[in-house]
Amino acid sequence: MTDAQKQACDFVRYVLEQICELKDKINVEPRAEEHETIIMAQVDESEMGRAIGKEGQTISALRTLVKIVGARGEERLHLKVEPLV
């Protein structure tokens, strides 16, 4: 895991812990794709609404910040949030 990936994962985990009530059911990890890295964030299914935010504003802001962290580390990072199964 590169420094930018670690920073992005730590940042996403911190923000989701502040938003969600079920902090122990948050999982954030990087997944390498062909030309980019996907930061996979999983939250409890009941917390998806909080993670996405009203009209998607929260997830949109998080995605923008993750891209900025990646750009600083000269990497292509993207954020994907899905329910924990």
N, C-alpha and C positions, 0 to 999 in steps of 0.2 A: 504494500500500500504506500503510495507516494504521500508526500507532505500535504499537497493540495487535497487529495482524497481524504486524508485523515481530518484536516481542518473542516472540510465540507461535511463529513459524517458527524463530527463533534458538534458543529453548528446546528445542523438539522435536528440531531437528537436533543440538544438544549432547547431549541424553540418548541419542538413537539412536547417535551416534558412540561413546558410552561403552559401550553394550551390544553393538553389532554389530562384527564383525571387518572386514567389507568397507566401510570408511568412504567410499571413493570411489564407491560405488553407492548412496548415500543422496541422495534428492531431496525437498525440502520446499518447497511453494509454496502460497499462498492461492488459492482459487477462489471468486469471488463467486456466490452463489445469490440467490434472490428476497429473503429476509428475513434471511439469515445468510451467514457466510463459512465455507467448509470448508477446514481446513488439511489438504492432501493430502500425506501422507508416503509415499514409495515406498522400499522396501528390496529388496535382492536376495532372490529367492524362497527361497534357502537360509537366509536370516536371519529369515524371518517368525516362526518359533517364538520366537526371542529377543525380537523386537519385541513380540509379543503377551504373552509371559510365561506362567508356570505358571497354568493356569486363568484366563487373561486378566487377571491382576492388574496387570501392567505397563501394558498399554494402557488399562485402566480408570483407573489413577492418572494417566496422562498426559492422558486425556480430561478428567478432573476439573480438573487444573491448567490446561489450555488454556481451559476454560470460565471459570475464575477470572480469568485474564489478560484474556479478552474482557470480562468483567463490569467489571473495573477501567477498561477503556477504553470502557465503555458500548456494547459490541458483542456480537453472538451469534456465538461461535466454536465450531466442532466439529472434532474430529480424526478423520480416516479414514486407515488404513494399508492399503496394497495392495502386491502384489509388483511389482517393476520389470520391465517387459517390453522 
